[in-house]
Amino acid sequence: MLTLDKLLIEQDDFRLCADLTLKQGSCTAILGPSGAGKSTLLTTLAGFLNPTSGRLLWDGEDIMAMAPGLRPLSILFQDQNLFPHLSVAQNLGLGISPRPRLSATDHARIAKALDRVGLSGMGARKPGSLSGGQQGRVALARCLLRAKPLLLLDEPFAALGPALKADMLALVAEIADEQGTTVIMVSHDPNDAKALCSETVLLADGVAQPPRPTDDLLADPPPALAAYLGR
Ligand SMILES: Nc1ncnc2c1ncn2[C@@H]1O[C@H](COP(=O)(O)OP(=O)(O)OP(=O)(O)O)[C@@H](O)[C@H]1O
């Protein structure tokens, strides 16, 4: 269970309060107008930004004092964060260990992860020689290898066409299901929320509201969400 306990995030004159709980293994979308603080919230969960006050608990343990790399989570951004000078396999190796030299076991795990995301045999390629969709798969494979219990997605597939994006969301759902991962996904597209997330947190007017069933929220959106959806 992930608990945002009276979290207050402030940046200059921006303020966001979050007091809510996400169930283990759940998949939650974060929807809200531009500038509402969706990315800021993920950045705070990931440990790159300190909140002004409040606690962040994973399974009852306060993880706020943990450095980003030690938190029980992986984060996937739109730009995928792949190192261009490293091969796909080396990029994936960084998900397992910071050592430059990988063991035979590491190589076997990397090959299996590549296979899982449909990129068998592409380990020697450089990210620049892959399509955007393939790069997304590599980044997802790296999260798979890290095998952290929490996966944060900040619009990672926004640049992909609708069919590819749907494929990637389906793959995330499958992998999260297999690993029992708790997923939090920022998106601008309510259809993404519907496709992947049974629950949605609405961010508006400085508040992250407790999660509600996505279908209910979209069928009867509160005014801030209705305005955002153009209804
Ligand atoms: N480094 C920063 N310093 C000060 N304010 C910031 C900083 N980064 C973001 N903000 C402000 O925080 C607020 C939330 O920004 P954020 O990027 O989290 O919103 P968002 O909901 O993800 O928006 P979008 O949907 O447009 O990506 C905005 O008002 C933004 O101007």
The ligand as an ORCA input file, in Angstrom:
! r2SCAN-3c Opt
* xyz 0 1
  N      11.243     23.816    -11.076
  C      10.106     24.483    -10.814
  N      10.122     25.603    -10.048
  C       8.991     26.261     -9.788
  N       7.765     25.889    -10.236
  C       7.698     24.805    -11.003
  C       8.858     24.029    -11.343
  N       8.470     22.984    -12.107
  C       7.139     23.112    -12.263
  N       6.673     24.197    -11.602
  C       5.291     24.655    -11.514
  O       4.560     23.651    -10.854
  C       3.260     23.571    -11.401
  C       2.941     22.119    -11.790
  O       3.731     21.728    -12.931
  P       3.676     20.249    -13.506
  O       4.660     20.179    -14.620
  O       3.823     19.295    -12.379
  O       2.187     20.184    -14.026
  P       1.503     19.056    -14.931
  O       0.152     18.835    -14.339
  O       2.404     17.870    -15.057
  O       1.388     19.844    -16.289
  P       1.344     19.326    -17.819
  O       0.077     18.551    -17.933
  O       1.291     20.602    -18.595
  O       2.581     18.520    -18.059
  C       3.195     24.536    -12.580
  O       2.559     25.711    -12.129
  C       4.644     24.800    -12.892
  O       4.809     26.078    -13.388
*
